């Protein structure tokens, strides 16, 4: 009669293993969800570019994903949405919220990869400016490179002027443009620029607004000090316009093209190089036009090289640098006095990357690091907790029973328990797969 109990014990063991498998799958599903939400949760959330009818929201995620902003004029009325500027998934995100009303407090949440996030249970909020606080916009621009010399794509650029914050994303070639109020010069004109990439690389710089057209090239991983740069040629931030490179700009080797017409320039120009151009010669030649007889001073940095040139009667000037330049970023600055005796300045940045040498070697600047204001870090408000694994204890105590024992070889109890165990395993697997769907 004892042999009849052996198949029954096997069925009970299968049932216990089924229960344990189900518990493990449920726990793994919870851990997966917690990890996925953490990778997609928005971090370093900032509000910038605030105007009477708009503001921008920026954030960073650990994973490459897409998101959008849900907003409204009250916590219970968050029904509007704005999508990101970039159409491709990434780790850096910027959303411009447009069409708002002046001096209204707006509330918003960030949807990242299908999940809504707030600031630790508190809805983010930002207030638009009063209509009287807006003034004529002005533009500044620049570019960002990786330490390897390649363009820093989709990096977040922040410009702090006084208590105001402005932002933009770099393009595929690493360039950026930010609109500033023209009254920025009243805050001593000092701008603090910081760049953040999705991979955690950063760069900072300080520059006066009057010299920020354009901002010299910034290299991720470096701290730049541009406060000693002379004012731009316009002596002010440009009003909603950007300088366009001359048509027919020569290649980066600076070969002087033949000209058939006599130039009639009324101001000094630099035609051999466009801003932020990468050249393949360590000893480039610079040329341009200008009024005949004008004396110009040419300075090339980082290791300053200064020379004076007088524009001949032809109106065309050219100057060859006397020594080889090291690979990396450089700046050429031309100063002269115009017909009215006003000192003018023309400045452009370029990068030397010789074709026969290594790809690029960056030279950090030993300069003070720009300070940044701590920003709130958004985290998911819901924190799922793992469920403790139940412990099943089986105690077998032989007792007398009035019911007849199954005969030796009977498999009925074993089959029933096995079916129950297999069923539990199947249900657990279905629930597990559903959580990943």
C-alpha positions in Angstrom: 0.0 0.0 0.0 2.9 2.4 0.6 4.0 2.2 -3.0 0.7 3.8 -4.1 1.8 7.1 -2.5 5.0 7.6 -4.5 3.3 9.0 -7.7 1.2 11.3 -5.6 4.3 12.8 -4.0 5.7 13.4 -7.5 2.6 15.4 -8.4 2.8 17.5 -5.3 6.5 18.3 -6.1 5.4 19.4 -9.6 2.7 21.7 -8.1 5.2 23.3 -5.7 7.7 23.9 -8.5 4.9 25.5 -10.6 4.1 28.0 -7.8 7.7 28.9 -7.3 8.1 29.5 -11.1 5.1 31.8 -11.1 6.4 33.9 -8.3 9.9 34.3 -10.0 8.3 35.4 -13.3 6.1 38.0 -11.5 9.2 39.4 -9.7 11.2 39.6 -12.9 8.3 41.5 -14.6 8.4 44.0 -11.7 12.2 44.4 -11.9 12.0 44.9 -15.7 9.4 47.6 -15.4 11.3 49.4 -12.7 14.5 49.4 -14.8 12.8 50.4 -18.0 11.1 53.4 -16.4 14.4 54.5 -14.8 16.2 54.4 -18.1 13.5 56.5 -19.8 12.8 59.0 -16.9 13.7 62.6 -17.7 16.7 64.1 -15.9 18.1 67.6 -15.6 14.7 69.2 -16.6 15.1 72.9 -17.4 12.7 75.7 -18.5 14.3 78.2 -20.9 13.6 80.7 -23.7 10.7 82.2 -21.8 8.7 84.9 -23.7 5.2 86.3 -23.3 3.8 83.5 -25.6 6.2 80.6 -25.3 8.9 78.7 -23.3 11.1 75.7 -23.9 11.5 72.5 -21.9 14.7 70.4 -22.1 15.8 67.2 -20.5 18.2 64.2 -20.8 17.4 60.4 -20.7 19.7 57.4 -20.2 18.2 55.6 -23.2 17.6 56.9 -26.7 13.9 57.5 -26.9 11.2 60.0 -28.0 9.0 62.2 -25.8 6.6 65.1 -25.7 5.2 67.7 -23.2 1.7 67.7 -21.9 0.6 71.1 -20.5 -2.3 73.2 -19.4 -3.2 76.3 -17.3 -4.0 74.2 -14.3 -3.1 70.8 -12.8 -6.5 69.4 -13.7 -6.4 70.8 -17.2 -3.2 69.3 -18.7 -4.8 68.4 -22.1 -2.4 70.0 -24.6 0.7 68.4 -26.1 3.8 69.6 -27.9 6.3 67.2 -29.6 10.1 67.4 -29.7 12.0 69.5 -32.2 14.0 66.4 -33.3 12.1 63.7 -35.1 14.7 61.0 -34.2 15.0 59.2 -30.8 17.9 60.5 -28.7 19.2 61.1 -25.2 18.8 64.9 -25.4 15.4 66.4 -25.8 14.0 69.9 -26.4 10.3 70.9 -26.8 9.2 74.5 -27.7 5.8 75.2 -26.2 4.2 77.9 -28.3 1.0 79.8 -28.6 0.7 80.7 -24.9 -0.8 83.7 -23.2 1.3 86.4 -21.4 1.9 86.2 -17.6 0.2 82.8 -17.1 1.4 80.0 -14.9 1.4 76.8 -17.0 1.7 73.3 -15.6 3.2 70.4 -17.5 4.4 66.8 -17.4 6.9 65.0 -19.7 5.9 61.8 -21.5 8.9 59.7 -22.2 8.5 56.5 -24.2 4.8 56.3 -23.3 5.1 57.0 -19.6 4.1 60.3 -17.9 6.6 61.8 -15.5 6.4 64.7 -13.0 8.8 66.2 -10.5 8.6 63.6 -7.6 4.8 63.8 -7.5 4.7 67.6 -8.1 3.7 68.9 -11.6 6.4 71.1 -13.2 5.3 74.7 -13.9 6.6 77.7 -15.7 5.2 81.3 -16.1 5.3 83.3 -19.3 6.5 86.9 -19.3 4.3 90.0 -19.3 3.8 91.4 -22.8 5.8 94.6 -21.8 8.9 92.4 -21.0 9.5 91.4 -24.6 12.0 93.3 -26.7 13.6 93.1 -30.2 15.2 89.6 -30.5 18.9 89.2 -31.4 20.8 86.1 -32.5 24.1 84.6 -31.4 25.6 81.4 -32.9 28.5 79.0 -32.5 29.5 75.4 -33.0 30.6 72.4 -30.8 33.1 69.7 -31.6 33.9 66.4 -29.9 37.5 65.9 -28.7 38.1 63.9 -31.9 37.4 66.9 -34.1 34.0 65.6 -35.4 30.8 67.5 -34.9 28.9 67.2 -31.7 25.4 66.4 -32.9 22.2 67.0 -30.9 24.0 68.4 -27.9 22.1 70.8 -25.6 23.5 74.3 -25.5 22.5 76.6 -22.6 23.3 80.3 -22.4 22.8 82.1 -19.1 22.6 85.9 -19.1 21.9 87.3 -15.6 18.9 85.4 -14.3 17.6 84.3 -17.7 18.3 80.9 -19.4 18.3 80.2 -23.1 18.7 76.9 -24.9 19.1 75.2 -28.3 20.1 71.8 -29.8 23.2 71.6 -32.1 22.6 70.5 -35.7 24.1 67.6 -37.5 27.3 69.7 -38.2 27.5 70.8 -34.5 26.3 74.4 -35.1 23.7 76.2 -33.0 21.7 79.5 -33.0 20.0 81.1 -30.0 17.7 84.1 -29.9 18.5 86.6 -27.1 16.8 89.9 -26.1 18.8 92.8 -27.3 18.7 94.3 -23.8 21.1 91.6 -22.7 24.0 94.1 -22.9 22.5 95.8 -19.8 23.6 92.8 -17.6 27.3 93.7 -18.1 27.0 91.8 -21.4 28.6 88.6 -19.9 27.3 85.3 -21.2 27.9 81.9 -19.6 27.6 79.0 -22.0 27.4 75.3 -21.1 27.1 72.3 -23.5 25.8 68.9 -22.5 25.8 65.8 -24.7 23.6 62.7 -24.2 26.8 60.7 -23.3 27.6 62.9 -20.3 30.3 65.1 -21.9 30.2 68.8 -21.2 32.0 72.1 -22.0 31.7 75.6 -20.5 32.7 79.0 -21.7 32.4 82.7 -20.7 32.2 85.5 -23.3 30.9 89.0 -23.6 27.8 89.5 -25.7 29.5 92.0 -28.0 32.0 89.3 -29.0 29.6 86.5 -29.5 29.0 86.9 -33.2 30.0 84.1 -33.5 31.1 82.4 -30.4 34.5 80.6 -31.1 34.3 76.8 -31.5 33.8 74.9 -28.2 35.3 71.5 -27.6 33.5 69.0 -25.3 35.6 68.2 -22.3 37.2 71.7 -22.2 36.7 74.9 -20.3 37.0 78.0 -22.4 37.5 81.7 -21.5 36.6 84.0 -24.4 36.3 87.2 -22.3 39.5 88.7 -23.8 38.2 88.6 -27.4 37.6 92.0 -29.1 34.1 93.0 -30.0 32.7 91.7 -33.3 32.8 93.8 -36.4 29.3 95.0 -35.9 30.1 96.0 -32.3 26.7 94.7 -31.2 24.6 91.5 -31.3 23.1 91.2 -34.8 19.4 91.9 -35.0 17.7 88.7 -36.3 20.3 88.0 -38.9 23.3 85.9 -39.4 26.4 86.4 -41.6 26.4 84.1 -44.6 29.7 82.8 -46.0 30.8 84.4 -49.3 29.7 82.6 -52.4 32.6 80.7 -54.0 34.7 80.4 -50.9 37.9 78.6 -51.7 38.7 75.2 -50.3 40.3 74.8 -46.9 43.8 74.9 -48.5 43.3 78.7 -49.1 44.4 78.7 -52.7 44.1 82.2 -54.1 41.8 82.2 -57.1 42.4 84.4 -60.1 40.1 87.5 -60.3 39.1 89.2 -63.5 37.4 92.3 -62.1 39.0 95.1 -60.0 37.6 94.9 -56.5 35.8 98.0 -55.0 35.4 96.9 -51.4 34.4 99.7 -49.0 35.4 97.7 -45.9 38.0 95.1 -45.1 36.9 91.5 -45.9 38.4 88.1 -45.3 37.5 85.8 -48.2 39.8 82.8 -47.7 38.0 81.3 -44.8 34.5 80.8 -43.5 33.7 80.6 -39.8 34.5 77.3 -38.2 36.1 75.9 -41.4 38.4 72.8 -41.1 41.6 73.4 -43.1 44.1 70.8 -44.2 47.2 73.0 -44.2 49.3 73.8 -41.1 50.6 77.0 -42.9 47.5 78.5 -44.5 47.4 81.8 -46.5 44.8 84.4 -45.8 43.5 86.9 -48.3 40.7 89.4 -48.8 39.8 92.9 -50.0 39.6 96.4 -48.6 40.1 100.1 -49.3 43.6 100.8 -50.7 46.1 102.2 -48.2 44.2 100.8 -45.2 46.6 99.4 -42.5 45.3 96.2 -41.0 46.6 94.3 -38.0 46.3 90.5 -38.2 46.4 88.3 -35.1 46.2 84.5 -35.1 45.7 82.6 -31.9 45.9 80.2 -29.8 49.7 81.0 -29.7 49.4 84.6 -30.7 51.1 85.6 -34.0 50.7 89.3 -35.0 51.6 91.1 -38.2 50.7 94.4 -40.0 49.7 94.6 -43.6 48.9 97.7 -45.8 46.3 97.0 -48.5 47.8 97.8 -51.9 46.3 99.9 -54.7 44.7 96.8 -56.2 42.4 96.6 -53.2 43.4 93.0 -52.6 45.5 91.9 -49.6 47.1 88.5 -48.7 49.1 87.3 -45.8 50.9 84.0 -45.3 51.4 82.9 -41.7 55.2 82.8 -40.9 55.2 79.4 -39.0 53.3 76.1 -38.9 50.1 76.1 -36.8 49.5 73.1 -34.4 46.4 71.0 -35.1 43.3 72.2 -33.2 41.1 75.3 -33.0 42.4 78.8 -33.8 41.1 82.3 -34.3 42.1 85.0 -36.7 41.3 88.6 -35.8 41.7 91.6 -38.1 41.5 95.1 -36.8 41.6 98.4 -38.7 40.3 102.0 -38.7 37.6 102.9 -41.2 37.3 106.2 -43.1 35.7 107.8 -40.1 38.5 106.8 -37.8 36.4 104.1 -36.0 38.2 101.0 -34.9 36.7 97.9 -36.6 37.3 94.2 -35.9 36.7 91.1 -37.9 37.1 87.7 -36.2 36.7 84.1 -37.4 37.4 80.7 -36.0 39.0 77.8 -37.9 40.4 74.3 -37.1 43.7 73.0 -38.4 43.5 69.3 -39.2 46.4 68.3 -41.5 45.6 65.4 -43.9 48.9 63.7 -43.3 48.7 63.9 -39.4 46.4 62.4 -36.8 42.7 63.0 -36.8 42.6 65.8 -34.2 44.3 66.6 -30.9 42.5 69.1 -28.7 44.4 71.6 -26.6 42.5 72.5 -23.3 42.5 76.1 -22.1 43.7 76.7 -18.6 40.8 79.0 -17.7 38.3 79.3 -14.9 35.2 77.2 -15.1 31.9 78.8 -15.6 29.4 78.4 -12.8 26.1 76.7 -13.4 22.9 76.9 -11.4 21.6 73.6 -9.9 18.5 72.4 -11.6 15.7 70.0 -10.4 16.1 66.4 -11.4 12.9 64.6 -12.4 12.3 61.1 -11.1 9.5 58.7 -11.4 7.0 59.1 -8.6 5.8 55.5 -8.6 8.3 53.0 -7.2 7.1 49.4 -7.6 8.2 47.0 -4.8 9.2 43.4 -5.3 6.8 40.9 -3.7 8.3 38.5 -1.2 8.5 34.9 -2.4 6.0 32.7 -0.5 7.4 29.8 1.3 5.5 26.5 0.9 6.0 23.9 3.6 4.7 20.4 3.3 4.3 18.1 6.3 3.4 14.5 5.7 2.0 12.8 8.8 0.7 9.2 8.3 -2.7 8.8 9.9 -5.3 6.1 9.9 -8.0 6.7 7.4 -11.4 5.0 6.9 -11.2 5.4 3.2 -9.6 2.7 1.1 -6.0 3.4 -0.1 -5.5 3.4 -3.9 -4.1 0.2 -5.2 -0.5 -0.1 -6.2 0.1 1.5 -9.6 -2.8 3.9 -9.5 -1.8 7.2 -11.2 -5.0 9.2 -10.8 -3.8 11.7 -8.1 -0.5 12.1 -9.8 -2.1 13.0 -13.1 -4.5 15.5 -11.5 -1.7 17.3 -9.6 0.6 17.3 -12.7 -2.2 18.9 -14.8 -2.6 21.6 -12.1 1.1 22.3 -12.1 1.4 22.5 -15.8 -1.6 24.8 -15.9 0.0 27.2 -13.4 3.3 27.2 -15.4 1.3 28.1 -18.6 -0.6 30.9 -16.9 2.6 32.3 -15.4 4.3 32.3 -18.8 1.3 34.1 -20.4 1.3 36.8 -17.7 5.1 37.2 -18.1 4.9 37.6 -21.9 2.0 40.0 -21.6 4.1 42.3 -19.4 6.7 42.5 -22.1 4.1 43.2 -24.9 
